[in-house]
Amino acid sequence: MTRAISLHDVSKTYGRGVRAVERFSLDIAPGEFLVLLGPSGCGKSTVLRMIAGLEDITSGELLLDGEPANDLAPGDRKMAMVFQNFALYPSMTSRENIGFPLRFEMPGQDTGPRVAETARTLGIEDILDRYPAQLSGGERQRVAMGRAISRHPSVFLMDEPLSNLDAKLRSHLRAEIARLTRGMGVTTVYVTHDQAEAMSLGDRVAIMRNGVLQQVSAPREAYHLPQNVFVAAFIGTPRINLMEATVVAPLDGGMWIDLGRQRLVLPRPLSRDHQMLRIQQGRPVIVGLRSEAVRIDRPSSARPGEVVLSGVVEHVEYQGHESLVHLDTGARPAVVPELESARPGGARQRSRAASRQGGTAGLGRLVQKAAARVSGQGRTAVLDRPAPRQETERPAAGSGDLVVRTGPDLRLRAGQHVPLLVDLAHLYVFDHTGRRICPAPEQAPHLEY
Ligand SMILES: Nc1ncnc2c1ncn2[C@@H]1O[C@H](COP(=O)(O)OP(=O)(O)OP(=O)(O)O)[C@@H](O)[C@H]1O
């Protein structure tokens, strides 16, 4: 059996007013593998624990297979939880640990065959008579998973189950979890702060920040069409390059994006996405370029849709199969403050702060309008208003503002000037509220999976 989970406008406030989750809404389909992803403290575990019934829901509704479940006792939810710290009974063997919950589910029956079947599935038959202290971390986590699986639950809830394991074992068990849960067709909600884990496991990924859901989508879509700059920055390695910029759109119909020392000239005729940028004329925006959007090559090698920039090599990270080249292009890296509030209150405070800081009256009003929109939706984050650019404010030497992937054989040295080709098909632009405006949300291309 597998089941549907729905959360409607669910909020959680812990005692003394700690608002951990805010108006969280999500429908999880039967058999789906849903990953809750976000930085530490953003409320992922709280959502999981509310689904499990281990935390009360302050407001909003939880439905299991369409039935209200806010007040259902945890034991009646038919869910199994796997935690980060394995949580095995130290005085029981693996066999006893796996069989323990079955004693209550199958009173008076022989649990042996169910334990044996579980052990076979996980390939742990040879450690059934050992105690937790005699097991490696990976073996312990397999036993903990065995205990969850043996009950044939309708839902798996996993809270960072692999974070105490080393990288190699983590990737091995990750594949095992994917195989097991898909094979069993059981709805799974999996919490992690590791974006690579989320991307490789989830049918869909729900990205949270400060208790607020930012985006729910298939991993591919979260990577290619991030709804806001936070999602863009959180997903993908190396991190997306984010630069402060200004759209310049003179009346002659041309347009470019001013990056400080250089500009990205948008080719004419302007694409629809680029035409939409015209309304940002003169306003601060954030340009996002993933490392694969830029290559080091001569201007004469430019393909259609590629425009020319240049950079100075700061530092090269050799990775064996490729190199990551850190470059200074003279742009100002845009900061997505980790502690930036995505909540309506935070947005209001920030807009007041922006108005207080002065700047142009127009910008103050814009920030306020955006804050009002954000209050309505609670979805995107307002960025700090960029400080006026000053010639003296350059990134510290060695920091680089652009990271580009190259083949491992390209020999570069620090201080070398290199030509860059930017593929505008991979250009992201976010407005000052952090929302993606290019590619424009309403005409984003449908992705083939
Ligand atoms: N029992 C509690 N009492 C008060 N505040 C709590 C309690 N549990 C969690 N919080 C707070 O609620 C917020 C969300 O916590 P939660 O554990 O859900 O985040 P998380 O995203 O799972 O973090 P992590 O990845 O570090 O486990 C945090 O600010 C945390 O300090």
The ligand as an SDF file (V2000), in Angstrom:
LIG
                    3D

 31 33  0  0  0  0  0  0  0  0999 V2000
   11.6630   21.8390   19.2980 N   0  0  0  0  0  0  0  0  0  0  0  0
   11.9670   23.0400   18.8500 C   0  0  0  0  0  0  0  0  0  0  0  0
   11.7720   24.1360   19.5850 N   0  0  0  0  0  0  0  0  0  0  0  0
   12.0430   25.3780   19.1320 C   0  0  0  0  0  0  0  0  0  0  0  0
   12.5550   25.6220   17.9060 N   0  0  0  0  0  0  0  0  0  0  0  0
   12.7840   24.5640   17.1140 C   0  0  0  0  0  0  0  0  0  0  0  0
   12.5080   23.2240   17.5400 C   0  0  0  0  0  0  0  0  0  0  0  0
   12.8270   22.3870   16.5230 N   0  0  0  0  0  0  0  0  0  0  0  0
   13.2840   23.1550   15.5150 C   0  0  0  0  0  0  0  0  0  0  0  0
   13.2600   24.4660   15.8680 N   0  0  0  0  0  0  0  0  0  0  0  0
   13.6490   25.6160   15.0320 C   0  0  0  0  0  0  0  0  0  0  0  0
   12.8420   25.5880   13.8770 O   0  0  0  0  0  0  0  0  0  0  0  0
   13.6040   25.9280   12.7290 C   0  0  0  0  0  0  0  0  0  0  0  0
   13.5320   24.8170   11.6980 C   0  0  0  0  0  0  0  0  0  0  0  0
   14.1780   23.6740   12.2430 O   0  0  0  0  0  0  0  0  0  0  0  0
   14.2670   22.2950   11.4240 P   0  0  0  0  0  0  0  0  0  0  0  0
   14.9690   21.3000   12.2960 O   0  0  0  0  0  0  0  0  0  0  0  0
   12.9350   21.9440   10.9170 O   0  0  0  0  0  0  0  0  0  0  0  0
   15.2020   22.7250   10.2110 O   0  0  0  0  0  0  0  0  0  0  0  0
   15.9950   21.8140    9.1680 P   0  0  0  0  0  0  0  0  0  0  0  0
   15.8550   22.4960    7.8580 O   0  0  0  0  0  0  0  0  0  0  0  0
   15.5500   20.4090    9.2640 O   0  0  0  0  0  0  0  0  0  0  0  0
   17.4730   21.9730    9.7010 O   0  0  0  0  0  0  0  0  0  0  0  0
   18.6970   20.9050    9.7180 P   0  0  0  0  0  0  0  0  0  0  0  0
   19.0300   20.5980    8.2850 O   0  0  0  0  0  0  0  0  0  0  0  0
   19.7780   21.6620   10.4120 O   0  0  0  0  0  0  0  0  0  0  0  0
   18.2180   19.7090   10.4760 O   0  0  0  0  0  0  0  0  0  0  0  0
   15.0080   26.2250   13.2250 C   0  0  0  0  0  0  0  0  0  0  0  0
   15.1050   27.6230   13.4260 O   0  0  0  0  0  0  0  0  0  0  0  0
   15.0810   25.5030   14.5410 C   0  0  0  0  0  0  0  0  0  0  0  0
   15.9690   26.1420   15.4200 O   0  0  0  0  0  0  0  0  0  0  0  0
  1  2  1  0
  2  3  1  0
  2  7  2  0
  3  4  2  0
  4  5  1  0
  5  6  2  0
  6  7  1  0
  6 10  1  0
  7  8  1  0
  8  9  2  0
  9 10  1  0
 10 11  1  0
 11 12  1  0
 11 30  1  0
 12 13  1  0
 13 14  1  0
 13 28  1  0
 14 15  1  0
 15 16  1  0
 16 17  2  0
 16 18  1  0
 16 19  1  0
 19 20  1  0
 20 21  2  0
 20 22  1  0
 20 23  1  0
 23 24  1  0
 24 25  2  0
 24 26  1  0
 24 27  1  0
 28 29  1  0
 28 30  1  0
 30 31  1  0
M  END
$$$$
